[in-house]
Amino acid sequence: MPLHRVPPAGLHRVAMIVALGLPLACFTGGDDPIADTGDTGDTSTESETGGVCDLGSDGCPCTGGGGCNPGLECREGICGPIIPVCGNGIVEAGEACDDGNTDNTDACTTLCQPPSCDDEILSGAEVDVDCGMEACGVGCQIGKACLTDVDCAFPRCGPAADPGPDGDLLSCQRPTSCLDWKASNPTATDNIFTIDPDGAAGPIAPLEVFCHMSKDGGGWTLIFVASDDNVDTWTWNNRGKLANEPEVVGSLTERDHDFMSPAYHILPFTEVLFIHQPSNVWAQYAGVSDGVKNMGQRVFETPSPLCDYGLAGQGFPLVGGTLSLSGELCDTDLYFNLGDHEIDAMTCMTFAGGSNTAYGPVWNASSGASGHTCPFDDPADYGVGPHGPCASCPASFVSTEFNNLGYAKALNLNSGPVKTATNYLQMYVR
């Protein structure tokens, strides 16, 4: 304000300032002096580290009203990069898409990315997490969800262990047998595999079995071994184990010793395979069961002792293998629970005299000695262990395992040292 326009009261003050030698710049011409605030329009402030920090910039205080520079947001009074929020319908940093919904079957998942087969969520056309032939070209593993067989790595889709409230949920199943394994993997070799004979929804728990994968196309499940291992396992007194008294015997890792798999009393079958060692002579039989019964049921339903002279040559015929009609064999058929036909039917039925009754699988043979002729002479000598009681037999026979190993005695195949588990006969089914 020019001095000529200073009010009278103000002139007295100007005169005083001049007299004191003070600069006029300290006053605005109003009634009161104005202090030097240093306000030059600068919006900088001191940062936590002591440096200059521009308000609204990254890591600095927000401006008045919580403002920040573009690309930043104010959180607790400090500006920082905007944190993307997947699902807000806005495509932000790091997001390929954002459709604002929670539907993972459309073109944008809740990860704000297109569906993929390695995103660890059920997305797109997948039938379970990151699997399904249509979506990923990769079959789902056992226990995963499925709609059809082709959805599964092992191509079997069936009722799930937990079928859900409506009872209609499906899951990828384990193979039901070694034959199932072989069908899905033709190059599979002899090994221990896990099967589930009645599927995930059935009461039978999955079990480990040994699968023979070569002879006659493979797919054979080991259920039984009779071995000359110096252990009396398969005796007449224990014959129930071969029929209707399930019991697990031995170990899958010691298949040259006496052995009985749970599959013996579980697995339905039609064909039987016998392999003798150390000779490797093998015999295959078809139509032994109906595909519904297991081996225990097959043995149990056969009369014991079975005494029928007309049965000779009418057993289950040999359909494959290296077993041949030679040695003491009367034929190469497979029989069960044969009584001793050496004398007559009555002696056979009553265990009289020197009757040698077998139990379980047995072959028709005769030693050819005086008074010993075909058919069905001393069948306990050509069975898998049990020897029935007889009037002239030692009492210990019923608790002794006779390690003649079926057709092996008839053909003189037990060439290994006795009682060392070198001689043994394995039984497989499929």
Wavefront OBJ file of the C-alpha trace (Angstrom):
o trace
v 0.000 0.000 0.000
v 1.542 3.405 -0.905
v 2.329 5.612 1.990
v 0.023 8.324 0.741
v -2.827 5.890 1.408
v -1.761 4.859 4.898
v -4.385 5.848 7.414
v -3.391 8.412 10.059
v -3.029 5.861 12.770
v -0.744 3.922 10.543
v 1.443 6.931 9.823
v 2.475 7.151 13.407
v 3.623 3.531 13.229
v 5.528 4.096 10.010
v 7.262 7.062 11.540
v 8.272 4.897 14.479
v 9.578 2.141 12.209
v 11.593 4.575 10.191
v 12.982 6.130 13.326
v 14.015 2.670 14.519
v 15.530 1.771 11.176
v 13.266 -1.294 10.647
v 12.512 -2.525 7.115
v 9.080 -1.814 5.817
v 8.974 -5.272 4.220
v 8.027 -6.696 7.622
v 4.590 -5.092 7.409
v 1.690 -5.318 5.052
v 0.298 -1.936 5.793
v -2.442 -3.406 7.971
v -2.972 -2.937 11.640
v -0.577 -5.823 12.632
v 2.837 -6.913 11.384
v 2.983 -10.320 9.584
v 5.672 -12.781 10.538
v 7.849 -14.395 7.861
v 6.331 -17.900 7.507
v 8.650 -19.053 4.764
v 5.600 -20.348 2.815
v 6.784 -20.528 -0.780
v 4.243 -23.169 -1.999
v 6.662 -26.099 -1.332
v 4.732 -29.309 -0.281
v 7.787 -31.348 0.742
v 8.295 -32.745 4.213
v 10.945 -34.623 6.070
v 10.931 -38.396 5.623
v 11.515 -40.935 8.390
v 15.143 -41.248 7.280
v 15.697 -37.537 7.449
v 15.564 -36.914 3.714
v 13.106 -34.799 1.789
v 9.839 -36.601 1.014
v 7.280 -35.208 -1.440
v 3.767 -35.492 -0.106
v 1.699 -38.005 -2.085
v 4.705 -39.901 -3.450
v 5.595 -43.563 -2.784
v 6.541 -44.088 0.865
v 5.625 -40.534 1.855
v 2.676 -39.134 3.806
v -0.552 -38.742 1.933
v -1.641 -35.208 0.960
v -4.594 -33.559 2.603
v -7.715 -35.656 2.092
v -5.690 -38.864 1.732
v -4.435 -38.175 -1.759
v -1.519 -39.885 -3.490
v 0.145 -39.644 -6.855
v -1.304 -41.722 -9.749
v -0.734 -45.472 -9.327
v -0.525 -45.145 -5.539
v -3.045 -45.401 -2.746
v -3.123 -44.094 0.809
v -2.900 -46.749 3.515
v -2.657 -45.650 7.162
v -1.474 -42.197 6.080
v 1.352 -43.383 3.802
v 1.249 -43.667 0.027
v 2.158 -46.993 -1.593
v 1.542 -49.034 -4.750
v -2.048 -50.044 -5.334
v -2.591 -53.658 -4.174
v -4.601 -55.574 -6.812
v -7.869 -57.034 -5.531
v -8.902 -60.067 -7.590
v -12.637 -60.146 -7.959
v -13.364 -56.424 -8.006
v -14.058 -56.443 -11.736
v -11.040 -54.240 -12.526
v -7.975 -55.630 -14.281
v -5.054 -54.489 -12.136
v -1.326 -55.096 -12.032
v -0.447 -58.798 -12.275
v -3.958 -59.808 -13.354
v -4.719 -61.245 -16.775
v -8.448 -60.819 -16.227
v -11.004 -59.952 -13.552
v -14.638 -60.747 -14.242
v -15.791 -60.003 -10.712
v -17.293 -63.466 -10.047
v -16.306 -66.725 -8.316
v -17.063 -69.072 -11.212
v -13.901 -71.053 -12.042
v -15.482 -72.793 -14.998
v -15.619 -69.653 -17.153
v -12.802 -67.857 -18.976
v -11.444 -66.133 -15.851
v -10.797 -67.917 -12.550
v -10.745 -66.567 -9.011
v -6.985 -66.257 -9.474
v -7.709 -63.596 -12.127
v -6.040 -65.822 -14.710
v -7.446 -68.029 -17.484
v -8.020 -71.694 -16.451
v -4.881 -73.819 -16.628
v -3.840 -77.352 -15.743
v -1.255 -76.267 -13.191
v -3.155 -73.647 -11.184
v -3.947 -76.093 -8.354
v -7.680 -75.324 -8.492
v -10.613 -76.999 -10.222
v -11.042 -74.774 -13.254
v -12.274 -74.722 -16.818
v -13.379 -78.132 -18.095
v -11.318 -80.100 -15.543
v -13.126 -82.961 -13.793
v -10.848 -82.618 -10.777
v -7.966 -80.352 -9.860
v -5.579 -80.065 -12.830
v -6.714 -83.275 -14.528
v -9.169 -84.655 -17.047
v -8.505 -85.741 -20.596
v -10.704 -83.099 -22.237
v -9.228 -80.150 -20.360
v -5.660 -81.257 -19.694
v -4.937 -84.373 -21.709
v -3.991 -85.987 -18.390
v -6.082 -88.641 -16.668
v -6.995 -88.158 -13.020
v -5.350 -90.301 -10.369
v -7.070 -92.910 -8.195
v -9.590 -91.309 -5.850
v -10.060 -88.181 -7.965
v -13.438 -87.256 -9.433
v -14.452 -88.510 -12.877
v -17.412 -88.696 -15.229
v -16.327 -91.545 -17.517
v -13.491 -94.080 -17.705
v -11.455 -91.872 -20.053
v -11.167 -89.220 -17.332
v -8.913 -91.525 -15.291
v -5.224 -92.368 -15.645
v -6.242 -95.953 -14.921
v -9.358 -96.078 -17.085
v -11.947 -97.102 -14.524
v -14.555 -94.655 -13.214
v -17.024 -95.895 -10.613
v -18.949 -95.022 -7.452
v -16.870 -92.965 -5.039
v -16.045 -94.103 -1.511
v -18.120 -91.142 -0.356
v -20.895 -90.934 -2.957
v -22.283 -87.661 -1.568
v -25.784 -86.815 -0.383
v -27.359 -87.893 -3.663
v -25.242 -91.045 -3.957
v -24.132 -90.229 -7.477
v -20.521 -89.074 -7.109
v -17.943 -90.999 -9.121
v -14.198 -91.385 -8.661
v -11.259 -92.982 -10.445
v -10.904 -96.574 -9.247
v -8.011 -98.902 -8.551
v -7.662 -102.024 -10.707
v -9.721 -104.938 -9.407
v -7.067 -107.531 -10.231
v -3.717 -108.116 -11.883
v -5.581 -108.687 -15.143
v -6.943 -105.150 -14.833
v -3.427 -103.815 -14.355
v -2.176 -105.693 -17.400
v -5.054 -104.461 -19.556
v -4.209 -100.831 -18.790
v -0.442 -101.295 -18.999
v 0.499 -104.068 -21.449
v 4.213 -103.568 -20.738
v 3.831 -104.177 -16.982
v 6.214 -106.787 -15.576
v 6.103 -109.059 -12.521
v 5.714 -106.912 -9.439
v 3.675 -106.086 -6.350
v 0.613 -103.952 -7.151
v -2.373 -102.613 -5.212
v -5.844 -103.741 -6.256
v -9.372 -103.081 -4.999
v -11.518 -106.109 -5.912
v -14.898 -104.458 -5.221
v -14.116 -100.813 -6.009
v -13.881 -97.727 -3.820
v -17.504 -97.961 -2.665
v -17.245 -101.640 -1.668
v -16.477 -102.971 1.818
v -13.231 -104.734 0.838
v -10.178 -102.597 1.509
v -7.505 -102.252 -1.194
v -4.777 -104.873 -0.871
v -1.311 -105.517 -2.210
v -0.821 -108.551 -4.421
v 1.945 -110.033 -6.522
v 1.175 -110.090 -10.243
v 2.709 -112.488 -12.745
v 2.679 -110.660 -16.073
v 4.219 -112.995 -18.639
v 2.794 -116.520 -18.964
v -0.196 -116.694 -21.318
v -0.426 -112.920 -21.533
v -0.004 -112.300 -17.812
v -2.502 -110.716 -15.477
v -2.232 -113.538 -12.913
v -2.733 -112.813 -9.186
v -0.701 -114.912 -6.741
v -2.981 -116.361 -4.044
v -1.133 -119.384 -2.606
v 2.271 -121.059 -2.260
v 3.024 -124.551 -0.959
v 6.711 -124.770 -0.090
v 9.159 -127.310 1.248
v 10.244 -124.728 3.818
v 10.347 -127.004 6.875
v 7.103 -125.504 8.260
v 3.926 -127.577 8.659
v 1.407 -125.052 7.378
v -0.799 -126.901 4.884
v -1.866 -129.874 6.985
v -5.115 -131.842 7.265
v -5.829 -130.180 10.589
v -5.394 -126.786 8.902
v -7.362 -127.646 5.761
v -10.013 -125.072 6.658
v -7.547 -122.381 5.551
v -7.876 -123.789 2.045
v -11.661 -123.572 2.232
v -13.827 -121.317 4.373
v -11.453 -120.101 7.105
v -9.671 -117.018 5.744
v -6.187 -116.456 7.078
v -3.208 -114.538 5.785
v -0.034 -116.637 5.697
v 3.518 -115.573 4.908
v 4.781 -112.509 3.068
v 4.610 -111.136 -0.459
v 8.364 -110.678 -0.346
v 8.974 -114.378 0.418
v 7.095 -116.043 -2.378
v 9.179 -119.209 -2.115
v 7.713 -119.950 1.347
v 4.251 -121.058 2.425
v 1.945 -118.205 1.546
v -1.742 -117.309 1.373
v -2.895 -113.917 0.124
v -6.128 -112.309 1.331
v -7.045 -112.531 -2.359
v -7.387 -116.318 -1.960
v -10.668 -115.771 -0.127
v -11.687 -112.576 -1.937
v -10.860 -112.582 -5.628
v -13.369 -114.150 -8.037
v -11.771 -116.069 -10.887
v -12.235 -118.482 -13.774
v -8.665 -119.590 -14.576
v -5.864 -121.063 -12.468
v -2.123 -121.114 -13.108
v 0.391 -123.319 -11.267
v 4.150 -122.690 -11.501
v 6.619 -125.099 -9.934
v 10.140 -124.176 -8.936
v 12.968 -124.843 -9.468
v 11.717 -126.594 -12.634
v 9.527 -123.690 -13.916
v 7.072 -126.301 -15.224
v 3.681 -124.605 -15.377
v 0.097 -125.627 -15.942
v -2.920 -123.496 -16.856
v -6.562 -124.467 -16.338
v -9.701 -122.678 -17.541
v -13.306 -122.798 -16.330
v -12.302 -123.789 -12.819
v -14.714 -121.297 -11.277
v -17.590 -119.147 -12.493
v -16.062 -115.679 -12.131
v -18.106 -115.100 -8.968
v -16.610 -117.509 -6.431
v -13.130 -117.230 -4.930
v -10.730 -120.151 -4.451
v -11.799 -120.811 -0.866
v -15.396 -121.157 -1.994
v -14.358 -123.366 -4.903
v -12.576 -125.796 -2.580
v -15.281 -125.692 0.089
v -18.101 -126.563 -2.319
v -16.320 -129.727 -3.482
v -17.223 -132.846 -1.442
v -14.481 -134.249 0.758
v -13.381 -136.879 0.235
v -14.457 -136.938 -3.398
v -14.853 -140.612 -4.346
v -15.966 -141.221 -7.939
v -14.176 -143.606 -10.270
v -16.077 -142.129 -13.200
v -14.424 -138.774 -12.582
v -11.094 -139.934 -14.046
v -10.194 -137.818 -17.048
v -13.177 -135.543 -16.339
v -11.434 -132.944 -14.218
v -10.576 -129.430 -15.342
v -8.537 -129.887 -18.524
v -5.084 -128.467 -19.089
v -5.291 -125.549 -21.574
v -1.728 -124.248 -21.513
v 1.720 -124.645 -20.040
v 4.669 -127.007 -20.135
v 3.130 -129.789 -18.035
v 2.837 -132.982 -20.074
v 1.405 -136.439 -19.561
v 4.456 -138.295 -18.327
v 5.985 -139.850 -15.249
v 3.381 -141.056 -12.743
v 0.536 -138.884 -14.076
v -2.658 -140.645 -15.138
v -3.848 -137.480 -16.867
v -3.030 -133.754 -16.717
v -6.424 -132.589 -15.405
v -6.880 -130.605 -12.205
v -9.044 -131.997 -9.376
v -10.016 -131.038 -5.831
v -10.352 -132.967 -2.543
v -9.747 -136.434 -4.011
v -10.150 -139.505 -1.841
v -7.986 -142.587 -2.260
v -9.537 -144.893 -4.878
v -6.901 -147.583 -4.424
v -9.253 -150.188 -2.886
v -12.938 -149.362 -3.306
v -15.455 -146.551 -2.888
v -16.337 -147.523 0.682
v -12.706 -147.455 1.797
v -12.310 -144.141 -0.007
v -15.250 -142.614 1.836
v -14.428 -143.897 5.336
v -10.672 -143.254 5.463
v -10.206 -146.968 6.101
v -7.037 -148.975 5.619
v -4.152 -146.981 4.175
v -6.336 -144.331 2.540
v -4.345 -141.279 1.528
v -6.920 -138.502 1.098
v -5.973 -135.101 -0.309
v -7.546 -131.689 0.265
v -7.386 -128.736 -2.081
v -5.868 -128.898 -5.583
v -4.645 -132.383 -6.549
v -3.584 -134.387 -9.624
v -4.493 -137.889 -10.772
v -1.440 -140.112 -10.566
v -0.164 -143.503 -9.443
v 3.251 -144.666 -8.326
v 2.924 -147.812 -10.433
v 4.045 -149.973 -7.519
v 2.371 -153.311 -6.910
v -1.327 -152.762 -6.208
v -1.108 -149.072 -7.114
v -2.858 -148.208 -10.342
v -4.781 -145.372 -11.914
v -7.063 -143.615 -11.203
v -6.601 -141.534 -8.074
v -4.090 -143.683 -6.221
v -2.755 -142.102 -3.001
v -3.851 -138.562 -3.970
v -2.267 -137.027 -0.864
v 1.052 -137.732 -2.561
v 0.029 -135.465 -5.448
v -1.661 -132.629 -3.558
v -0.450 -129.398 -1.944
v 0.128 -130.600 1.632
v -2.830 -132.033 3.586
v -2.962 -135.807 4.206
v -6.213 -137.186 5.589
v -6.440 -139.634 8.489
v -6.449 -143.351 7.824
v -6.649 -146.511 9.881
v -3.065 -147.551 9.251
v -1.471 -144.078 9.173
v 0.579 -142.555 11.995
v -1.442 -140.089 14.057
v 1.031 -137.364 13.112
v -0.066 -137.417 9.455
v -2.972 -135.044 10.081
v -0.604 -132.400 11.472
v 2.145 -132.911 8.893
v 2.537 -131.007 5.645
v 3.415 -133.377 2.796
v 5.689 -131.383 0.497
v 5.151 -133.379 -2.689
v 3.852 -130.259 -4.480
v 1.206 -131.691 -6.772
v 2.372 -132.766 -10.207
v 5.991 -132.151 -9.155
v 6.207 -135.529 -7.415
v 4.648 -137.322 -10.380
v 7.305 -135.847 -12.674
v 10.178 -135.972 -10.156
v 10.657 -132.195 -10.327
v 11.584 -131.494 -6.696
v 15.305 -131.401 -7.375
v 16.297 -128.800 -4.781
v 17.595 -129.489 -1.268
v 14.758 -130.523 1.036
v 13.356 -128.201 3.718
v 15.099 -125.142 2.268
v 12.208 -123.487 0.379
v 13.938 -124.361 -2.877
v 11.070 -126.580 -4.024
v 7.698 -124.836 -4.112
v 4.448 -124.604 -6.073
v 2.731 -121.265 -6.688
v -0.975 -120.900 -7.503
v -2.321 -117.874 -9.401
v -5.810 -116.941 -10.552
v -7.366 -114.544 -13.049
l 1 2 3 4 5 6 7 8 9 10 11 12 13 14 15 16 17 18 19 20 21 22 23 24 25 26 27 28 29 30 31 32 33 34 35 36 37 38 39 40 41 42 43 44 45 46 47 48 49 50 51 52 53 54 55 56 57 58 59 60 61 62 63 64 65 66 67 68 69 70 71 72 73 74 75 76 77 78 79 80 81 82 83 84 85 86 87 88 89 90 91 92 93 94 95 96 97 98 99 100 101 102 103 104 105 106 107 108 109 110 111 112 113 114 115 116 117 118 119 120 121 122 123 124 125 126 127 128 129 130 131 132 133 134 135 136 137 138 139 140 141 142 143 144 145 146 147 148 149 150 151 152 153 154 155 156 157 158 159 160 161 162 163 164 165 166 167 168 169 170 171 172 173 174 175 176 177 178 179 180 181 182 183 184 185 186 187 188 189 190 191 192 193 194 195 196 197 198 199 200 201 202 203 204 205 206 207 208 209 210 211 212 213 214 215 216 217 218 219 220 221 222 223 224 225 226 227 228 229 230 231 232 233 234 235 236 237 238 239 240 241 242 243 244 245 246 247 248 249 250 251 252 253 254 255 256 257 258 259 260 261 262 263 264 265 266 267 268 269 270 271 272 273 274 275 276 277 278 279 280 281 282 283 284 285 286 287 288 289 290 291 292 293 294 295 296 297 298 299 300 301 302 303 304 305 306 307 308 309 310 311 312 313 314 315 316 317 318 319 320 321 322 323 324 325 326 327 328 329 330 331 332 333 334 335 336 337 338 339 340 341 342 343 344 345 346 347 348 349 350 351 352 353 354 355 356 357 358 359 360 361 362 363 364 365 366 367 368 369 370 371 372 373 374 375 376 377 378 379 380 381 382 383 384 385 386 387 388 389 390 391 392 393 394 395 396 397 398 399 400 401 402 403 404 405 406 407 408 409 410 411 412 413 414 415 416 417 418 419 420 421 422 423 424 425 426 427 428 429 430
